[in-house]
Amino acid sequence: MPRPSRRRQSLEMLIGILGFFTAMAFLAAAVAIVRGEPSATSSLVLLACVAALGGAIVLRRRT
């Protein structure tokens, strides 16, 4: 079985880290919405995390 390249391993680690932070941002946004607090900042952070995670996944598929 061939070993994955260093770049692919780095992208997989980045995806894991971004996945964790995306989950935390989702929870923070959901809690803010349920409490009725203004959550524009939480929603924008969540959007940025999802976009970064999607970009990392696309890069990994190309590698």
C-alpha positions as CSV (number, residue, x, y, z in Angstrom):
1,M,0.0,0.0,0.0
2,P,1.6,3.3,-1.0
3,R,2.1,6.0,1.6
4,P,0.1,9.2,1.3
5,S,2.1,12.2,0.3
6,R,3.1,14.8,2.8
7,R,0.8,17.4,1.2
8,R,-2.2,15.0,1.4
9,Q,-1.5,14.2,5.0
10,S,-1.3,17.9,5.8
11,L,-4.6,18.6,4.1
12,E,-6.2,15.7,6.0
13,M,-5.0,17.2,9.3
14,L,-6.3,20.6,8.2
15,I,-9.7,19.1,7.4
16,G,-9.8,17.6,10.9
17,I,-9.0,20.8,12.6
18,L,-11.4,22.8,10.5
19,G,-14.1,20.2,11.0
20,F,-13.7,20.6,14.8
21,F,-13.9,24.4,14.7
22,T,-16.8,24.2,12.3
23,A,-18.7,22.0,14.7
24,M,-17.9,24.4,17.6
25,A,-19.0,27.4,15.5
26,F,-22.2,25.6,14.6
27,L,-23.0,24.9,18.3
28,A,-22.2,28.6,19.2
29,A,-24.5,29.9,16.4
30,A,-27.3,27.4,17.3
31,V,-27.1,28.4,21.0
32,A,-27.2,32.1,20.1
33,I,-30.2,31.6,17.8
34,V,-32.1,29.5,20.4
35,R,-31.5,32.1,23.1
36,G,-32.7,34.9,20.8
37,E,-29.4,36.8,20.9
38,P,-28.1,38.7,17.9
39,S,-26.1,36.1,16.1
40,A,-24.8,37.7,12.9
41,T,-21.2,37.4,14.1
42,S,-21.6,33.7,15.0
43,S,-23.3,33.0,11.7
44,L,-20.5,34.8,9.7
45,V,-17.8,32.8,11.6
46,L,-19.8,29.6,10.8
47,L,-19.9,30.6,7.1
48,A,-16.2,31.2,7.0
49,C,-15.5,27.9,8.7
50,V,-17.7,26.0,6.3
51,A,-16.1,27.8,3.3
52,A,-12.6,27.0,4.5
53,L,-13.6,23.3,5.2
54,G,-15.1,23.0,1.7
55,G,-12.0,24.5,0.1
56,A,-9.8,22.1,2.0
57,I,-11.9,19.1,0.9
58,V,-11.8,20.2,-2.7
59,L,-8.0,20.6,-2.5
60,R,-7.6,17.1,-1.0
61,R,-9.7,15.6,-3.8
62,R,-7.4,17.2,-6.4
63,T,-4.3,15.8,-4.7
